Amino acid sequence: MNENENNVPMSVPAIADDNIVAIAEAAERRIQAINKIKQIALKVTNASDWTNQGGKPYLQVSGSEKVGRTFGVSWRIDHPMWEVDEDGHYSYTFKGYFSLGMAEIEAIGTRSSRDPFFSTGKGGVPKPPSEIDRGDVKKAAYTNCLGNGISRLLGLRNMTWEDLATANITPDKVAGIDYKKPEMSDEAKGLKAEIQSMILEMANNDQEAAKGVLEKFTEFPGRDGSIVAGKRSIAQISEKQAPVTHKKVKAAYDQWKGAGGNVGNASGADTSAAS
């Protein structure tokens, strides 16, 4: 083989003028079809089929199903995958296959117990995973998969309020979801500072050991009887958890001080008050 053979430039045939015109016309027809689909989709939905998430419109599964039936979309959904994190939080993932005519796409739907919708309680107080209904998270993952698949197949993603305005659907008519957390009170901040100070002292100022002690004080039994891992950072302690954790740590700290504070590290500290 000639060593210069690989260096010979390859010629790429130019696209004929009539092909360019055909490509452009086909692209224009596709754009018109997508816009027509959007118009029809908006006609079969109403304000209750949309939510305002972070200032952007999001089509709920109720709307996705209406649009899917209108255009004859079919789908099948695999069994869900369930994953659990070390801290007790979990997630469900569904994989679906969506078809329209000869076209078929795959779509994923995932929801986690960490999602603010599930993990934020009254007043913005975080909820532990043991207090979150697993069935709700599973259903949300399924509907998320359904909504993603139908929206992607029909080109209904990234809709704007201007698009929805053509169907008289405006932000003031659509329910919004506010995930904003309230500012932590000065009292809770003070309790957290005291918790950190006491634990560090018992841990002989060993930062890594202190994380383990805090985790022990903040762990708790889940609904199924298993132990849910505690917090390893003071920043993770919520307004509601601060006084409870402070009480436990203070009891152990007083006991430790009463014994002379001779424990060399956190692993030897008596944390019986944590349980």
C-alpha positions in Angstrom: 0.0 0.0 0.0 1.3 3.4 -0.9 2.2 5.3 2.3 0.7 8.4 0.9 -2.6 6.7 0.1 -4.2 7.7 3.4 -3.4 11.3 2.7 -5.3 11.5 -0.5 -8.2 13.9 0.0 -11.6 12.4 -0.5 -14.1 14.3 -2.6 -17.6 14.8 -1.2 -20.2 15.2 -3.9 -22.1 18.4 -3.7 -25.8 18.4 -3.0 -27.7 19.1 -6.2 -29.7 22.3 -6.2 -33.0 20.4 -6.6 -32.0 18.2 -3.5 -31.4 21.4 -1.5 -34.8 22.7 -2.4 -36.4 19.4 -1.5 -34.7 19.3 1.9 -35.7 22.8 2.7 -39.3 22.1 1.7 -39.4 19.0 3.8 -38.0 20.9 6.8 -40.6 23.6 6.4 -43.4 21.0 6.3 -42.1 19.4 9.5 -42.1 22.8 11.2 -45.6 23.5 10.1 -46.7 20.0 11.4 -45.1 20.6 14.8 -46.8 24.0 15.1 -50.1 22.4 14.2 -49.6 19.6 16.8 -48.9 22.3 19.4 -52.1 24.2 18.5 -54.3 21.0 18.6 -52.6 19.9 21.9 -53.4 23.2 23.5 -57.0 23.0 22.4 -57.5 19.7 24.2 -55.9 20.8 27.5 -56.9 23.4 30.0 -55.3 25.3 32.9 -55.7 22.4 35.3 -53.5 20.2 33.0 -50.5 22.5 33.5 -48.4 23.6 36.5 -46.1 26.6 37.0 -42.7 25.2 38.0 -40.0 27.8 38.5 -41.8 30.2 36.3 -42.2 27.8 33.4 -45.2 25.9 32.2 -45.1 22.1 32.7 -47.6 19.7 31.1 -49.0 17.3 33.8 -49.8 13.7 33.0 -53.6 14.5 32.8 -52.8 16.8 29.8 -50.3 14.3 28.3 -52.9 11.6 28.3 -55.4 13.8 26.6 -52.9 14.8 23.9 -51.7 11.2 23.5 -55.3 9.9 23.0 -56.0 12.7 20.5 -53.0 11.8 18.3 -53.2 8.0 18.8 -50.0 7.6 20.7 -49.4 4.1 22.2 -47.0 3.1 24.9 -45.8 0.3 27.1 -44.0 0.8 30.4 -41.4 -1.5 32.0 -41.4 -2.5 35.7 -39.8 0.2 37.8 -36.3 0.2 39.3 -36.1 1.1 43.0 -32.9 2.5 44.5 -32.2 3.3 48.1 -29.4 5.7 49.3 -27.4 5.4 52.5 -29.4 8.1 54.2 -32.7 6.3 53.6 -33.9 8.4 50.7 -35.0 6.4 47.6 -36.0 6.8 44.0 -38.2 5.1 41.4 -37.3 4.9 37.7 -39.7 3.8 34.9 -38.6 3.2 31.3 -41.3 3.5 28.6 -41.6 3.0 24.9 -43.9 5.4 23.0 -45.1 4.9 19.4 -46.8 7.1 16.8 -47.1 5.6 13.3 -43.7 4.2 12.4 -41.9 6.4 15.0 -40.9 5.0 18.4 -38.9 6.6 21.2 -37.8 5.6 24.7 -38.3 7.8 27.7 -37.4 7.7 31.4 -39.4 8.9 34.3 -37.7 9.3 37.7 -38.8 10.7 41.0 -37.0 10.7 44.3 -38.1 11.1 47.9 -35.6 14.0 48.0 -37.8 16.0 45.6 -39.1 19.1 47.5 -42.6 18.1 46.6 -42.3 15.1 48.9 -39.5 16.0 51.3 -40.9 19.5 52.3 -43.4 19.5 55.1 -45.6 22.2 56.6 -43.8 25.5 56.9 -41.0 24.3 54.7 -39.7 21.9 57.4 -37.8 18.9 55.7 -39.5 15.5 56.2 -37.4 12.4 56.8 -37.8 9.6 54.2 -39.6 7.4 56.7 -42.5 9.9 56.7 -42.8 10.0 52.9 -45.4 7.7 51.2 -43.4 5.4 48.9 -46.5 4.7 46.8 -46.8 8.5 46.0 -43.2 8.6 44.8 -43.7 5.5 42.7 -46.9 6.9 41.1 -45.1 10.2 40.4 -42.3 8.4 38.6 -44.8 6.6 36.4 -46.6 9.8 35.5 -43.3 11.6 34.9 -42.3 8.8 32.4 -45.7 9.1 30.7 -45.5 12.9 30.4 -41.9 12.8 29.2 -42.6 10.2 26.5 -45.7 11.8 25.0 -44.3 15.3 25.2 -41.0 14.3 23.5 -42.8 12.3 20.8 -45.1 15.1 19.8 -42.5 17.9 20.3 -44.4 19.5 23.2 -41.3 20.1 25.4 -40.1 23.6 26.4 -43.5 25.2 25.9 -43.7 28.9 26.8 -46.4 31.0 28.3 -46.6 32.8 24.9 -47.5 29.4 23.4 -50.1 28.7 26.1 -51.6 32.2 25.7 -53.0 31.2 22.3 -55.3 28.8 24.2 -56.1 31.4 26.9 -54.0 29.6 29.4 -52.1 32.1 31.5 -49.8 31.9 34.6 -52.6 33.3 36.9 -54.9 30.4 35.9 -52.2 27.7 36.5 -51.4 26.3 39.9 -47.8 26.9 41.0 -45.4 24.9 43.1 -43.3 26.9 45.5 -40.3 25.1 47.0 -38.9 28.1 48.8 -37.7 27.2 52.3 -38.2 29.6 55.2 -35.3 31.3 56.9 -34.1 29.3 59.9 -34.9 31.1 63.2 -32.1 32.5 65.4 -33.1 30.1 68.1 -32.5 27.1 65.9 -29.2 28.5 64.7 -28.1 29.0 68.3 -29.0 25.4 69.2 -27.1 24.1 66.1 -24.0 26.1 67.1 -24.2 24.6 70.6 -24.6 21.1 69.2 -21.5 21.5 67.1 -19.5 22.9 70.0 -20.5 20.0 72.4 -19.8 17.3 69.8 -16.5 18.7 68.8 -15.4 18.9 72.5 -16.5 15.3 73.1 -14.6 14.3 69.9 -11.5 16.0 71.1 -11.8 18.4 68.1 -11.5 15.5 65.6 -13.7 16.7 62.8 -14.2 13.3 61.2 -15.0 11.6 64.5 -17.5 14.4 65.3 -19.4 13.5 62.1 -19.8 10.0 63.3 -21.0 11.1 66.7 -23.6 13.5 65.1 -24.7 10.7 62.8 -25.3 8.5 65.9 -27.4 11.1 67.6 -29.6 11.8 64.6 -30.3 8.3 63.3 -33.8 6.9 63.9 -35.8 3.7 63.2 -37.8 3.7 60.0 -41.3 2.4 59.5 -40.0 -1.0 58.5 -37.9 -1.3 61.6 -34.5 -0.6 59.9 -32.3 2.1 61.2 -32.2 5.3 59.0 -28.8 6.8 58.9 -28.4 10.1 60.7 -26.9 13.5 59.6 -23.1 13.9 59.3 -23.2 17.6 58.9 -24.7 20.3 61.2 -26.0 22.1 58.1 -28.3 19.2 57.4 -30.2 19.6 60.7 -33.6 21.3 60.1 -35.4 23.8 62.3 -37.6 21.0 63.6 -34.7 18.6 64.3 -32.5 21.2 66.1 -34.2 21.2 69.6 -34.6 17.4 69.6 -31.0 16.8 68.6 -29.8 19.4 71.1 -31.6 17.7 74.0 -30.0 14.4 73.1 -26.5 15.8 72.7 -26.8 17.9 75.9 -27.7 14.9 78.0 -24.7 12.9 76.7 -22.4 15.9 77.0 -23.4 16.5 80.7 -22.9 12.8 81.4 -19.5 13.0 79.7 -18.5 16.1 81.6 -19.7 14.5 84.9 -17.3 11.6 84.2 -14.5 14.1 84.0 -14.4 14.4 80.2 -11.7 11.9 80.0 -12.8 10.2 76.8 -10.0 10.4 74.3 -12.2 10.5 71.1 -15.7 10.5 69.9 -15.8 6.8 69.4 -15.5 6.3 73.1 -18.1 8.8 74.1 -21.3 7.5 75.8 -24.0 8.2 73.3 -26.7 6.2 75.0 -28.9 9.3 75.3 -29.1 9.2 71.5 -31.4 6.3 71.5 
